[in-house]
Amino acid sequence: VRAVRIVSETGPDTGLELADVPEPESPASHMLTPGRGVLIEVHATGVSFPELLQTRGEYQIRPPVPFIPGSEIAGVVREAPDGAGFGPGDRAMAFCALGGWAELAVAPEFLTFALPSQLDFGQGAALVLNYHTAYFALVMRGRLREGETVLVHGAAGGVGTATLQVAHGLGARTFAVVSDEAKERIARQAGADEVLRADGPWKDEARELSNGGVHLVIDPVGGDRFTDSLRSLREEGRLVVVGFTGGSIPEVKVNRLLLNNTEVIGAGWGAYAMAKPAVCAQIDRALGPLIESGRVWPIVGAHHPLEQAATALHEIDERRATGKVVLDVRTG
Ligand SMILES: NC(=O)c1ccc[n+]([C@@H]2O[C@H](COP(=O)([O-])OP(=O)(O)OC[C@H]3O[C@@H](n4cnc5c(N)ncnc54)[C@H](OP(=O)(O)O)[C@@H]3O)[C@@H](O)[C@H]2O)c1
């Protein structure tokens, strides 16, 4: 089967190779669920920051080369373990951790979900990682309540658009922070009530528009805007740390937290969810009605053919990506 592998940790231009690899063994097995893997004919697969970092050997999950990256897939089930809630021929979306950039991939049973009829394969590949993260960060870590205000950084990106849609769908008022006009349009499409510019006085605007500060900041960007994020919170506000696309890992002077009675909370979905099948099922159930009612509808900013994975990685690296970047693996 066709697959794109990382063959050297030298970056997207020289580190990737399109290869013909053997089919996964049968019965399918996944490292998280040995002997109980779901074999999926992949139609679309997601591209994210971790794969970019993996091409440079800079991500915490660092298998020996060569390996097939790709953690997000949508397609058709070819083989599922007995007792799974789905079987051959069913449309599915899954988080597979690795191996997704291929025509056939294996996902753990508890991270494979029915692909709702409202979504196409590209949207399915965009769903599990970003929307489970969004729900986890907003609700399970950030304790979001209906009617609260949420400020989202990197709001036109994959995690950002997901967070806007989920927050909006749960009855929050949303502020998006983005860097340009095209991203402003995407953020509005994702349901942002207010859009603020990253290079403008967004902190003051957010404080004013929210009447004294937001309840929650969701931050996949980090870097030098962190202190202003804390300043944009109201009393008892929470800042949820999700990622560091800005490049640097911020430091916090904890006196700020004491002075304003605020919190900084970490949200690492992967490590948490991978050990907790019940949590994954709970989040899937919570997202279901949001998908059915059209409030969650992943925005895919770009489709590329599998063999153009490097182009997709450059888009992310150069901050040009909007919504989710997807590789089409099979057509039709
Ligand atoms: N904690 C978790 O469980 C979890 C789960 C999934 C992903 N993540 C992490 O969340 C982060 C966002 O992922 P994503 O898929 O949403 O990425 P993405 O689609 O590429 O979006 C990232 C956004 O970051 C902003 N940004 C600011 N400075 C940037 C820079 N120097 N280079 C690139 N982008 C920059 C950009 O928005 P503006 O241009 O508008 O500023 C961009 O839209 C990543 O670090 C990822 O690893 C964490």
The ligand as a Tripos MOL2 file, in Angstrom:
@<TRIPOS>MOLECULE
LIG
   48    52     1     0     0
SMALL
NO_CHARGES

@<TRIPOS>ATOM
      1 N1         -2.6100   20.1370   24.2080 N.am      1 LIG1
      2 C1         -3.1420   19.3040   23.3450 C.2       1 LIG1
      3 O1         -3.7490   18.3260   23.7390 O.2       1 LIG1
      4 C2         -3.0220   19.5970   21.8820 C.ar      1 LIG1
      5 C3         -3.8100   18.9140   20.9510 C.ar      1 LIG1
      6 C4         -3.7200   19.2780   19.6160 C.ar      1 LIG1
      7 C5         -2.8130   20.2600   19.2130 C.ar      1 LIG1
      8 N2         -2.0410   20.8620   20.1440 N.ar      1 LIG1
      9 C6         -1.0750   21.9350   19.7810 C.3       1 LIG1
     10 O2         -1.8130   23.1180   19.5140 O.3       1 LIG1
     11 C7         -1.0650   23.9260   18.6370 C.3       1 LIG1
     12 C8         -1.9370   24.3980   17.4980 C.3       1 LIG1
     13 O3         -2.2010   23.3510   16.6070 O.3       1 LIG1
     14 P1         -3.0600   23.6020   15.3020 P.3       1 LIG1
     15 O4         -3.2510   22.2810   14.6700 O.co2     1 LIG1
     16 O5         -4.2390   24.4290   15.6270 O.co2     1 LIG1
     17 O6         -2.0560   24.4750   14.4280 O.3       1 LIG1
     18 P2         -2.4090   25.4600   13.2110 P.3       1 LIG1
     19 O7         -3.6640   25.0430   12.5610 O.co2     1 LIG1
     20 O8         -1.1710   25.5900   12.3940 O.co2     1 LIG1
     21 O9         -2.7070   26.8570   13.9460 O.3       1 LIG1
     22 C9         -1.7730   27.4460   14.7680 C.3       1 LIG1
     23 C10        -1.9850   28.9480   14.8410 C.3       1 LIG1
     24 O10        -0.9240   29.4640   15.6310 O.3       1 LIG1
     25 C11        -0.7090   30.8040   15.2840 C.3       1 LIG1
     26 N3          0.7190   31.1300   15.2870 N.ar      1 LIG1
     27 C12         1.2730   32.1050   16.0140 C.ar      1 LIG1
     28 N4          2.5810   32.1480   15.8070 N.ar      1 LIG1
     29 C13         2.8770   31.1920   14.9070 C.ar      1 LIG1
     30 C14         4.0820   30.7750   14.2790 C.ar      1 LIG1
     31 N5          5.2490   31.3520   14.5550 N.pl3     1 LIG1
     32 N6          4.0230   29.7620   13.3940 N.ar      1 LIG1
     33 C15         2.8620   29.1540   13.1270 C.ar      1 LIG1
     34 N7          1.6850   29.5210   13.6920 N.ar      1 LIG1
     35 C16         1.6900   30.5170   14.5710 C.ar      1 LIG1
     36 C17        -1.3160   31.0180   13.9120 C.3       1 LIG1
     37 O11        -2.3850   31.9420   14.0790 O.3       1 LIG1
     38 P3         -2.1940   33.4920   13.8060 P.3       1 LIG1
     39 O12        -1.3650   33.6230   12.5650 O.co2     1 LIG1
     40 O13        -3.5730   33.9750   13.6220 O.co2     1 LIG1
     41 O14        -1.5200   34.0210   15.0390 O.co2     1 LIG1
     42 C18        -1.8860   29.6580   13.5230 C.3       1 LIG1
     43 O15        -3.1430   29.7810   12.8940 O.3       1 LIG1
     44 C19         0.1410   23.0790   18.2170 C.3       1 LIG1
     45 O16         1.2510   23.4620   19.0120 O.3       1 LIG1
     46 C20        -0.2710   21.6820   18.5400 C.3       1 LIG1
     47 O17         0.8180   20.8360   18.7740 O.3       1 LIG1
     48 C21        -2.1210   20.5600   21.4620 C.ar      1 LIG1
@<TRIPOS>BOND
     1     1     2 1
     2     2     3 2
     3     2     4 1
     4     4     5 ar
     5     4    48 ar
     6     5     6 ar
     7     6     7 ar
     8     7     8 ar
     9     8     9 1
    10     8    48 ar
    11     9    10 1
    12     9    46 1
    13    10    11 1
    14    11    12 1
    15    11    44 1
    16    12    13 1
    17    13    14 1
    18    14    15 2
    19    14    16 1
    20    14    17 1
    21    17    18 1
    22    18    19 2
    23    18    20 1
    24    18    21 1
    25    21    22 1
    26    22    23 1
    27    23    24 1
    28    23    42 1
    29    24    25 1
    30    25    26 1
    31    25    36 1
    32    26    27 ar
    33    26    35 ar
    34    27    28 ar
    35    28    29 ar
    36    29    30 ar
    37    29    35 ar
    38    30    31 1
    39    30    32 ar
    40    32    33 ar
    41    33    34 ar
    42    34    35 ar
    43    36    37 1
    44    36    42 1
    45    37    38 1
    46    38    39 2
    47    38    40 1
    48    38    41 1
    49    42    43 1
    50    44    45 1
    51    44    46 1
    52    46    47 1
@<TRIPOS>SUBSTRUCTURE
     1 LIG1         1 GROUP 0 **** ****
